[in-house]
Amino acid sequence: MSAPRVAVIGFAQAPCLPSAGTTSGVETLVPVFREALADAGLDRRQVDFWCSGSSDYLAGRAFSFVNAVDAIGAYPPIAESHVEMDAAWAFYEAYVKILAGEAETALVYGFGKSSAGRLRRVLALQLDPYVVAPLWPDSVSVAALQARAALDAGIVTERAMAEVAARSRADAGVSEPVDLAAPYIADPLRRHDCAPVCDGAAALVIASGERALAGPRRAWITGVAHRIDVQGLGERDLTTVPSATAAASAAGLPDDLDVAELHAPFTHQELLLRAALGLGDRVRINPSGGALCGNPMFSAGLARIGLAAEQVRSGRARRALGHATSGPALQQNLICVLEADVREAES
């Protein structure tokens, strides 16, 4: 028996705001759910499985995702799960759930309220607990270590990094200029090299078989894989991303991609990912502006998959890549390949 074909049939995301002005994810998620389900042509009672990604550390309370379930509604009873990381990995769980035949439809969502606490200190908790975390290095400083290594190795240049920032801002309609003379905020990173972190949420609807075919628009998922590198910053070459290369190989990344939405919160990371994935000049990178123009914690990776699917569903691309990362310095990477016509995947 062959595995069911699965497609993205709905997507929505909340505005990326410095502060959402809410103490929980419920107020943010309700309109996002409504928009994603309308896009998919489904009622919430037609969703077989719900899966979320968020962080109790960031929320500052245990089982904070349970509070967000209130946004789904109390009735009818639901099948629900959660991952303590970016919701792109919740998407992976839901995708496997459908492949296993345990659901035909799933709604995946991620949310994070970065304004709730000291984000950089919270993110230090993902580092090696014995050697690195006790030093409390902030996330930007860790990224700066990686950028410095790439610059010293001649893999990237500050001008190339600035060009990434300028292109991303232009695609996102951000008028703020890029200034190579600006002071460093963490050598060698300037403000334009770093994504503005914000409060936000995103939701993705996936379905199989007839449910997918019944949707008004769809992007077929032809490959998904994720891989992880070692945690220790001194135990790996920070100028390469072998986990991204391995995930791309496992997902069957095609040579004729049209679009790639890369989850790169820092300019040098986009350049490293492009090299790791072998993306040439013909591939349009982050037409949305990418996470570099708005990085909502725990939903930015899921949004990359949703925005890549939007390129396919709208007819602007035939094949697209959605990428998500987690952990320090591109430690873990997920690849999702999307196509316009499932018949091409069978040939």
VENPEVEN-V393109 format. One record per residue. N is the residue number from 1. RES is the residue in three letters. PHI is phi in degrees with one decimal (NA if undefined). OMEGA is omega in whole degrees, 0 to 359 (NA if undefined). Layout:
# VENPEVEN-V393109
<<N/RES/PHI/OMEGA> <N/RES/PHI/OMEGA>>
This chain:
# VENPEVEN-V393109
<<1/MET/NA/182> <2/SER/-78.5/179> <3/ALA/-69.3/179> <4/PRO/-67.1/174> <5/ARG/-81.6/185> <6/VAL/-124.0/181> <7/ALA/-133.9/168> <8/VAL/-81.6/182> <9/ILE/-121.0/179> <10/GLY/-159.3/180> <11/PHE/-156.1/174> <12/ALA/-158.5/175> <13/GLN/-144.4/178> <14/ALA/-83.2/174> <15/PRO/-59.0/178> <16/CYS/-86.3/188> <17/LEU/-120.3/176> <18/PRO/-56.6/174> <19/SER/-150.3/181> <20/ALA/-78.7/177> <21/GLY/68.5/180> <22/THR/-137.9/182> <23/THR/-92.1/179> <24/SER/-144.3/179> <25/GLY/-85.0/189> <26/VAL/-61.3/183> <27/GLU/-62.3/178> <28/THR/-74.2/188> <29/LEU/-77.2/185> <30/VAL/-54.8/179> <31/PRO/-68.0/178> <32/VAL/-68.5/176> <33/PHE/-59.3/183> <34/ARG/-59.5/182> <35/GLU/-69.1/181> <36/ALA/-65.3/180> <37/LEU/-67.7/177> <38/ALA/-64.6/178> <39/ASP/-63.2/180> <40/ALA/-84.0/183> <41/GLY/72.6/182> <42/LEU/-121.5/168> <43/ASP/-94.9/182> <44/ARG/-61.8/178> <45/ARG/-72.7/178> <46/GLN/-93.3/178> <47/VAL/-88.8/182> <48/ASP/-81.5/187> <49/PHE/-148.5/177> <50/TRP/-118.1/180> <51/CYS/-144.0/186> <52/SER/-126.9/173> <53/GLY/-131.7/179> <54/SER/-164.7/182> <55/SER/-140.0/174> <56/ASP/-66.0/178> <57/TYR/-60.2/182> <58/LEU/-69.3/180> <59/ALA/-73.2/179> <60/GLY/81.2/177> <61/ARG/-152.8/182> <62/ALA/-71.5/176> <63/PHE/52.6/181> <64/SER/-64.9/181> <65/PHE/-66.3/179> <66/VAL/-64.7/178> <67/ASN/-62.9/181> <68/ALA/-68.1/178> <69/VAL/-60.7/177> <70/ASP/-57.4/180> <71/ALA/-69.5/181> <72/ILE/-78.6/183> <73/GLY/114.8/186> <74/ALA/-81.0/183> <75/TYR/-146.5/1> <76/PRO/-76.8/179> <77/PRO/-58.7/184> <78/ILE/-124.5/168> <79/ALA/-99.4/190> <80/GLU/-140.3/176> <81/SER/-146.1/186> <82/HIS/-153.6/170> <83/VAL/-123.5/181> <84/GLU/-91.6/178> <85/MET/-170.4/181> <86/ASP/-56.1/185> <87/ALA/-67.2/172> <88/ALA/-60.2/178> <89/TRP/-79.8/169> <90/ALA/-67.4/174> <91/PHE/-58.5/179> <92/TYR/-61.5/179> <93/GLU/-62.4/180> <94/ALA/-66.4/178> <95/TYR/-61.0/178> <96/VAL/-65.4/178> <97/LYS/-58.0/179> <98/ILE/-71.1/178> <99/LEU/-59.2/181> <100/ALA/-76.5/179> <101/GLY/81.2/182> <102/GLU/-91.7/178> <103/ALA/-159.6/174> <104/GLU/-108.2/179> <105/THR/-134.4/177> <106/ALA/-148.9/172> <107/LEU/-115.9/181> <108/VAL/-108.9/180> <109/TYR/-143.8/176> <110/GLY/-135.9/180> <111/PHE/-154.5/177> <112/GLY/-160.3/179> <113/LYS/-114.2/183> <114/SER/-63.9/182> <115/SER/-74.1/185> <116/ALA/-72.5/184> <117/GLY/-158.3/182> <118/ARG/-91.3/189> <119/LEU/-58.8/184> <120/ARG/-61.0/178> <121/ARG/-70.2/178> <122/VAL/-61.5/183> <123/LEU/-67.3/176> <124/ALA/-64.7/181> <125/LEU/-70.8/178> <126/GLN/-87.0/183> <127/LEU/-84.2/179> <128/ASP/-51.9/189> <129/PRO/-73.4/184> <130/TYR/-99.4/188> <131/VAL/-109.0/189> <132/VAL/-98.0/185> <133/ALA/-55.9/179> <134/PRO/-62.2/177> <135/LEU/-84.7/180> <136/TRP/51.8/174> <137/PRO/-72.4/181> <138/ASP/-80.2/187> <139/SER/-62.9/180> <140/VAL/-69.7/179> <141/SER/-65.9/177> <142/VAL/-64.7/177> <143/ALA/-63.8/179> <144/ALA/-65.6/175> <145/LEU/-59.5/179> <146/GLN/-66.4/180> <147/ALA/-63.0/179> <148/ARG/-62.7/179> <149/ALA/-62.1/180> <150/ALA/-68.1/177> <151/LEU/-66.2/181> <152/ASP/-64.6/179> <153/ALA/-83.2/180> <154/GLY/75.8/182> <155/ILE/-81.5/177> <156/VAL/-130.6/173> <157/THR/-130.0/179> <158/GLU/-65.0/178> <159/ARG/-67.1/178> <160/ALA/-62.5/178> <161/MET/-64.5/179> <162/ALA/-65.4/178> <163/GLU/-64.6/175> <164/VAL/-61.3/181> <165/ALA/-62.7/182> <166/ALA/-65.2/180> <167/ARG/-66.2/180> <168/SER/-62.3/180> <169/ARG/-65.9/179> <170/ALA/-64.3/180> <171/ASP/-65.8/180> <172/ALA/-86.6/181> <173/GLY/74.5/178> <174/VAL/-92.1/186> <175/SER/-87.7/183> <176/GLU/-60.6/184> <177/PRO/-75.0/175> <178/VAL/-98.5/186> <179/ASP/-123.3/179> <180/LEU/-72.3/178> <181/ALA/-93.9/181> <182/ALA/-66.7/180> <183/PRO/-69.4/176> <184/TYR/-72.2/170> <185/ILE/-99.9/171> <186/ALA/-158.7/187> <187/ASP/-48.5/12> <188/PRO/-105.0/183> <189/LEU/-93.9/172> <190/ARG/-99.5/183> <191/ARG/-59.1/181> <192/HIS/-70.7/179> <193/ASP/-83.9/188> <194/CYS/-118.3/180> <195/ALA/-70.8/173> <196/PRO/-72.5/181> <197/VAL/-80.9/187> <198/CYS/-148.9/170> <199/ASP/-83.5/180> <200/GLY/-179.3/181> <201/ALA/-159.9/176> <202/ALA/-149.6/179> <203/ALA/-139.0/182> <204/LEU/-130.7/178> <205/VAL/-111.1/177> <206/ILE/-123.9/183> <207/ALA/-153.9/179> <208/SER/-119.9/170> <209/GLY/53.7/183> <210/GLU/-64.0/178> <211/ARG/-62.2/178> <212/ALA/-68.0/181> <213/LEU/-66.8/181> <214/ALA/-77.7/181> <215/GLY/-66.8/182> <216/PRO/-65.6/179> <217/ARG/-146.1/182> <218/ARG/-149.7/172> <219/ALA/-128.8/185> <220/TRP/-76.6/178> <221/ILE/-87.4/183> <222/THR/-106.8/178> <223/GLY/-172.3/177> <224/VAL/-140.8/176> <225/ALA/-158.4/172> <226/HIS/-139.9/181> <227/ARG/-137.4/184> <228/ILE/-136.3/174> <229/ASP/-96.8/181> <230/VAL/-63.0/186> <231/GLN/-76.3/186> <232/GLY/-62.8/182> <233/LEU/-64.6/180> <234/GLY/-89.9/182> <235/GLU/-101.2/179> <236/ARG/-142.0/177> <237/ASP/-79.6/185> <238/LEU/-71.3/181> <239/THR/-90.3/176> <240/THR/-124.1/181> <241/VAL/-130.9/184> <242/PRO/-62.4/179> <243/SER/-67.4/177> <244/ALA/-69.3/179> <245/THR/-63.2/181> <246/ALA/-66.9/179> <247/ALA/-65.3/179> <248/ALA/-63.1/179> <249/SER/-64.8/181> <250/ALA/-68.4/181> <251/ALA/-83.2/181> <252/GLY/72.7/182> <253/LEU/-61.0/183> <254/PRO/-77.4/180> <255/ASP/-80.2/186> <256/ASP/-106.2/175> <257/LEU/-65.2/174> <258/ASP/-98.9/187> <259/VAL/-139.6/173> <260/ALA/-134.7/172> <261/GLU/-98.4/184> <262/LEU/-101.7/178> <263/HIS/-85.4/184> <264/ALA/-125.7/183> <265/PRO/-72.1/179> <266/PHE/-132.2/187> <267/THR/-59.9/181> <268/HIS/-65.6/181> <269/GLN/-69.0/175> <270/GLU/-61.6/180> <271/LEU/-64.5/178> <272/LEU/-66.4/180> <273/LEU/-68.7/178> <274/ARG/-60.3/178> <275/ALA/-69.0/182> <276/ALA/-65.2/182> <277/LEU/-95.5/179> <278/GLY/65.7/182> <279/LEU/-85.9/181> <280/GLY/-84.7/184> <281/ASP/-68.0/182> <282/ARG/-74.3/181> <283/VAL/-84.8/177> <284/ARG/-81.0/185> <285/ILE/-98.4/173> <286/ASN/47.6/176> <287/PRO/-61.7/178> <288/SER/-78.2/189> <289/GLY/101.8/175> <290/GLY/72.8/178> <291/ALA/-64.3/181> <292/LEU/-63.7/179> <293/CYS/-105.5/179> <294/GLY/165.2/189> <295/ASN/-121.9/177> <296/PRO/-70.6/183> <297/MET/-60.7/173> <298/PHE/71.2/171> <299/SER/-133.3/183> <300/ALA/-65.0/178> <301/GLY/-68.2/176> <302/LEU/-61.0/180> <303/ALA/-63.2/178> <304/ARG/-63.3/177> <305/ILE/-67.5/180> <306/GLY/-63.7/181> <307/LEU/-72.8/174> <308/ALA/-64.6/177> <309/ALA/-62.7/178> <310/GLU/-61.6/177> <311/GLN/-61.2/179> <312/VAL/-74.5/184> <313/ARG/-65.5/180> <314/SER/-86.6/181> <315/GLY/87.4/180> <316/ARG/-78.1/179> <317/ALA/-145.4/176> <318/ARG/-94.3/177> <319/ARG/-131.9/183> <320/ALA/-140.5/179> <321/LEU/-117.9/170> <322/GLY/-111.4/184> <323/HIS/-126.5/176> <324/ALA/-136.0/177> <325/THR/-129.0/178> <326/SER/-150.0/181> <327/GLY/84.2/184> <328/PRO/-75.2/171> <329/ALA/53.9/177> <330/LEU/59.7/184> <331/GLN/-67.0/183> <332/GLN/-123.2/185> <333/ASN/-137.8/178> <334/LEU/-121.3/181> <335/ILE/-120.6/175> <336/CYS/-129.4/179> <337/VAL/-101.1/183> <338/LEU/-125.7/181> <339/GLU/-133.7/184> <340/ALA/-78.9/186> <341/ASP/-132.8/183> <342/VAL/-63.9/181> <343/ARG/-65.0/178> <344/GLU/-68.3/180> <345/ALA/-71.0/182> <346/GLU/-86.2/186> <347/SER/-82.8/NA>>
